[in-house]
Every structure is written in structure tokens, then in C-alpha cells.
Amino acid sequence: MKNILENFQLNLHNLMNHISIKQKTYIKAIFTNELDQQ
């Protein structure tokens, strides 16, 4: 049971990292577009 919980926490942690990386890339792209248009 402990292993299942640890795996779940690890997967959740990896998912959160993946989401934050995608969000950073997305925000950076929007910001770059804003600068390009000025």
C-alpha cells in the first residue's frame, strides 16, 4: 500500500512539473508576441 501511495505522489509531482513547464512556455510565448507587436 505504501508503494502505491509513493508512486501516486511521484506521478503527481511529475505532472505538476510538466504543467508548470508548459505554462511557462505559454506565458513566454504570449509575452514575446506582445513585445514583437510593439
MMTF fields as JSON, N, C-alpha, C and O atoms, coordinates in Angstrom:
{
  "mmtfVersion": "1.0.0",
  "mmtfProducer": "UNKNOWN",
  "numBonds": 151,
  "numAtoms": 152,
  "numGroups": 38,
  "numChains": 1,
  "numModels": 1,
  "chainsPerModel": [1],
  "groupsPerChain": [38],
  "chainIdList": ["A"],
  "bondAtomList": [4, 2, 8, 6, 12, 10, 16, 14, 20, 18, 24, 22, 28, 26, 32, 30, 36, 34, 40, 38, 44, 42, 48, 46, 52, 50, 56, 54, 60, 58, 64, 62, 68, 66, 72, 70, 76, 74, 80, 78, 84, 82, 88, 86, 92, 90, 96, 94, 100, 98, 104, 102, 108, 106, 112, 110, 116, 114, 120, 118, 124, 122, 128, 126, 132, 130, 136, 134, 140, 138, 144, 142, 148, 146],
  "bondOrderList": [1, 1, 1, 1, 1, 1, 1, 1, 1, 1, 1, 1, 1, 1, 1, 1, 1, 1, 1, 1, 1, 1, 1, 1, 1, 1, 1, 1, 1, 1, 1, 1, 1, 1, 1, 1, 1],
  "groupList": [{"groupName": "MET", "atomNameList": ["N", "CA", "C", "O"], "elementList": ["N", "C", "C", "O"], "formalChargeList": [0, 0, 0, 0], "bondAtomList": [1, 0, 2, 1, 3, 2], "bondOrderList": [1, 1, 2], "singleLetterCode": "M", "chemCompType": "L-PEPTIDE LINKING"}, {"groupName": "LYS", "atomNameList": ["N", "CA", "C", "O"], "elementList": ["N", "C", "C", "O"], "formalChargeList": [0, 0, 0, 0], "bondAtomList": [1, 0, 2, 1, 3, 2], "bondOrderList": [1, 1, 2], "singleLetterCode": "K", "chemCompType": "L-PEPTIDE LINKING"}, {"groupName": "ASN", "atomNameList": ["N", "CA", "C", "O"], "elementList": ["N", "C", "C", "O"], "formalChargeList": [0, 0, 0, 0], "bondAtomList": [1, 0, 2, 1, 3, 2], "bondOrderList": [1, 1, 2], "singleLetterCode": "N", "chemCompType": "L-PEPTIDE LINKING"}, {"groupName": "ILE", "atomNameList": ["N", "CA", "C", "O"], "elementList": ["N", "C", "C", "O"], "formalChargeList": [0, 0, 0, 0], "bondAtomList": [1, 0, 2, 1, 3, 2], "bondOrderList": [1, 1, 2], "singleLetterCode": "I", "chemCompType": "L-PEPTIDE LINKING"}, {"groupName": "LEU", "atomNameList": ["N", "CA", "C", "O"], "elementList": ["N", "C", "C", "O"], "formalChargeList": [0, 0, 0, 0], "bondAtomList": [1, 0, 2, 1, 3, 2], "bondOrderList": [1, 1, 2], "singleLetterCode": "L", "chemCompType": "L-PEPTIDE LINKING"}, {"groupName": "GLU", "atomNameList": ["N", "CA", "C", "O"], "elementList": ["N", "C", "C", "O"], "formalChargeList": [0, 0, 0, 0], "bondAtomList": [1, 0, 2, 1, 3, 2], "bondOrderList": [1, 1, 2], "singleLetterCode": "E", "chemCompType": "L-PEPTIDE LINKING"}, {"groupName": "PHE", "atomNameList": ["N", "CA", "C", "O"], "elementList": ["N", "C", "C", "O"], "formalChargeList": [0, 0, 0, 0], "bondAtomList": [1, 0, 2, 1, 3, 2], "bondOrderList": [1, 1, 2], "singleLetterCode": "F", "chemCompType": "L-PEPTIDE LINKING"}, {"groupName": "GLN", "atomNameList": ["N", "CA", "C", "O"], "elementList": ["N", "C", "C", "O"], "formalChargeList": [0, 0, 0, 0], "bondAtomList": [1, 0, 2, 1, 3, 2], "bondOrderList": [1, 1, 2], "singleLetterCode": "Q", "chemCompType": "L-PEPTIDE LINKING"}, {"groupName": "HIS", "atomNameList": ["N", "CA", "C", "O"], "elementList": ["N", "C", "C", "O"], "formalChargeList": [0, 0, 0, 0], "bondAtomList": [1, 0, 2, 1, 3, 2], "bondOrderList": [1, 1, 2], "singleLetterCode": "H", "chemCompType": "L-PEPTIDE LINKING"}, {"groupName": "SER", "atomNameList": ["N", "CA", "C", "O"], "elementList": ["N", "C", "C", "O"], "formalChargeList": [0, 0, 0, 0], "bondAtomList": [1, 0, 2, 1, 3, 2], "bondOrderList": [1, 1, 2], "singleLetterCode": "S", "chemCompType": "L-PEPTIDE LINKING"}, {"groupName": "THR", "atomNameList": ["N", "CA", "C", "O"], "elementList": ["N", "C", "C", "O"], "formalChargeList": [0, 0, 0, 0], "bondAtomList": [1, 0, 2, 1, 3, 2], "bondOrderList": [1, 1, 2], "singleLetterCode": "T", "chemCompType": "L-PEPTIDE LINKING"}, {"groupName": "TYR", "atomNameList": ["N", "CA", "C", "O"], "elementList": ["N", "C", "C", "O"], "formalChargeList": [0, 0, 0, 0], "bondAtomList": [1, 0, 2, 1, 3, 2], "bondOrderList": [1, 1, 2], "singleLetterCode": "Y", "chemCompType": "L-PEPTIDE LINKING"}, {"groupName": "ALA", "atomNameList": ["N", "CA", "C", "O"], "elementList": ["N", "C", "C", "O"], "formalChargeList": [0, 0, 0, 0], "bondAtomList": [1, 0, 2, 1, 3, 2], "bondOrderList": [1, 1, 2], "singleLetterCode": "A", "chemCompType": "L-PEPTIDE LINKING"}, {"groupName": "ASP", "atomNameList": ["N", "CA", "C", "O"], "elementList": ["N", "C", "C", "O"], "formalChargeList": [0, 0, 0, 0], "bondAtomList": [1, 0, 2, 1, 3, 2], "bondOrderList": [1, 1, 2], "singleLetterCode": "D", "chemCompType": "L-PEPTIDE LINKING"}],
  "groupTypeList": [0, 1, 2, 3, 4, 5, 2, 6, 7, 4, 2, 4, 8, 2, 4, 0, 2, 8, 3, 9, 3, 1, 7, 1, 10, 11, 3, 1, 12, 3, 6, 10, 2, 5, 4, 13, 7, 7],
  "groupIdList": [1, 2, 3, 4, 5, 6, 7, 8, 9, 10, 11, 12, 13, 14, 15, 16, 17, 18, 19, 20, 21, 22, 23, 24, 25, 26, 27, 28, 29, 30, 31, 32, 33, 34, 35, 36, 37, 38],
  "secStructList": [7, 2, 2, 2, 2, 2, 2, 2, 2, 2, 2, 2, 2, 2, 2, 2, 2, 2, 2, 2, 2, 2, 2, 2, 2, 2, 2, 2, 2, 2, 2, 2, 2, 2, 2, 2, 2, 7],
  "xCoordList": [0.843, 0.0, 0.876, 0.575, 1.944, 2.846, 3.456, 3.573, 3.845, 4.43, 3.455, 3.838, 2.19, 1.166, 1.038, 0.945, 1.034, 0.912, 2.138, 2.009, 3.321, 4.554, 4.572, 4.962, 4.152, 4.095, 3.121, 3.395, 1.985, 0.968, 1.518, 1.327, 2.201, 2.778, 3.845, 3.945, 4.642, 5.697, 5.081, 5.53, 4.054, 3.376, 2.744, 2.803, 2.147, 1.506, 2.553, 2.329, 3.695, 4.792, 5.3, 5.525, 5.477, 5.941, 4.93, 5.305, 3.65, 2.579, 2.583, 2.441, 2.746, 2.768, 3.954, 3.821, 5.111, 6.292, 6.044, 6.398, 5.43, 5.145, 4.197, 4.395, 3.165, 2.19, 2.868, 2.642, 3.687, 4.319, 5.284, 5.403, 5.977, 6.881, 6.073, 6.469, 4.935, 4.092, 3.536, 3.466, 3.142, 2.61, 3.671, 3.385, 4.89, 5.977, 6.232, 6.419, 6.238, 6.47, 5.36, 5.612, 4.125, 2.949, 2.997, 2.771, 3.291, 3.374, 4.503, 4.355, 5.632, 6.781, 6.418, 6.801, 5.687, 5.273, 4.347, 4.495, 3.406, 2.481, 3.26, 3.036, 4.175, 4.964, 5.825, 5.936, 6.431, 7.27, 6.431, 6.865, 5.234, 4.337, 3.948, 3.877, 3.696, 3.336, 4.474, 4.236, 5.699, 6.856, 7.065, 7.399, 6.868, 7.06, 6.083, 6.408, 4.891, 3.853, 4.038, 3.43, 4.862, 5.057, 5.984, 6.252],
  "yCoordList": [-1.212, 0.0, 1.26, 2.231, 1.236, 2.389, 2.706, 3.872, 1.656, 1.862, 2.527, 3.405, 2.111, 2.696, 4.192, 5.001, 4.543, 5.944, 6.745, 7.867, 6.162, 6.842, 7.048, 8.113, 6.033, 6.154, 7.242, 8.021, 7.296, 8.299, 9.704, 10.601, 9.889, 11.203, 11.593, 12.758, 10.619, 10.874, 11.274, 12.227, 10.542, 10.862, 12.243, 12.996, 12.573, 13.871, 14.98, 16.016, 14.752, 15.721, 15.939, 17.074, 14.841, 14.936, 15.674, 16.474, 15.408, 16.061, 17.563, 18.359, 17.948, 19.362, 20.067, 21.19, 19.407, 19.984, 20.166, 21.195, 19.158, 19.199, 20.349, 21.075, 20.51, 21.585, 22.945, 23.841, 23.106, 24.409, 24.755, 25.921, 23.745, 23.99, 24.443, 25.373, 23.782, 24.162, 25.566, 26.346, 25.887, 27.22, 28.289, 29.35, 28.015, 28.977, 29.223, 30.365, 28.154, 28.268, 29.087, 29.932, 28.829, 29.517, 31.01, 31.86, 31.312, 32.712, 33.428, 34.58, 32.735, 33.313, 33.625, 34.669, 32.728, 32.92, 34.126, 34.928, 34.259, 35.398, 36.696, 37.684, 36.681, 37.861, 38.275, 39.462, 37.298, 37.564, 38.16, 39.096, 37.626, 38.151, 39.592, 40.423, 39.882, 41.242, 42.207, 43.3, 41.798, 42.648, 42.83, 43.924, 41.765, 41.827, 42.791, 43.43, 42.891, 43.717, 45.208, 46.035, 45.559, 46.98, 47.672, 48.866],
  "zCoordList": [0.0, 0.0, 0.0, -0.694, 0.771, 0.85, -0.519, -0.898, -1.257, -2.579, -3.534, -4.308, -3.483, -4.352, -4.07, -4.992, -2.801, -2.4, -2.847, -3.336, -2.677, -3.098, -4.606, -5.084, -5.358, -6.816, -7.223, -8.136, -6.546, -6.841, -6.601, -7.422, -5.474, -5.151, -6.167, -6.551, -6.602, -7.576, -8.914, -9.551, -9.334, -10.59, -10.535, -11.507, -9.414, -9.232, -9.31, -9.937, -8.668, -8.676, -10.104, -10.523, -10.845, -12.229, -13.088, -13.946, -12.863, -13.614, -13.352, -14.281, -12.093, -11.737, -12.395, -12.882, -12.408, -13.052, -14.536, -15.111, -15.157, -16.589, -16.908, -17.882, -16.078, -16.288, -16.137, -16.95, -15.113, -14.886, -16.018, -16.396, -16.565, -17.693, -18.905, -19.609, -19.148, -20.282, -20.087, -21.036, -18.859, -18.567, -18.777, -19.331, -18.337, -18.51, -19.992, -20.413, -20.777, -22.218, -22.855, -23.714, -22.425, -22.956, -22.618, -23.48, -21.369, -20.92, -21.657, -22.067, -21.82, -22.511, -23.969, -24.498, -24.604, -25.996, -26.12, -27.043, -25.211, -25.223, -25.018, -25.717, -24.053, -23.729, -24.921, -25.23, -25.585, -26.758, -27.881, -28.553, -28.085, -29.119, -28.824, -29.729, -27.553, -27.147, -27.487, -28.0, -27.2, -27.463, -28.963, -29.419, -29.725, -31.176, -31.836, -32.837, -31.271, -31.89, -31.625, -32.305, -30.655, -30.319, -31.307, -31.17]
}
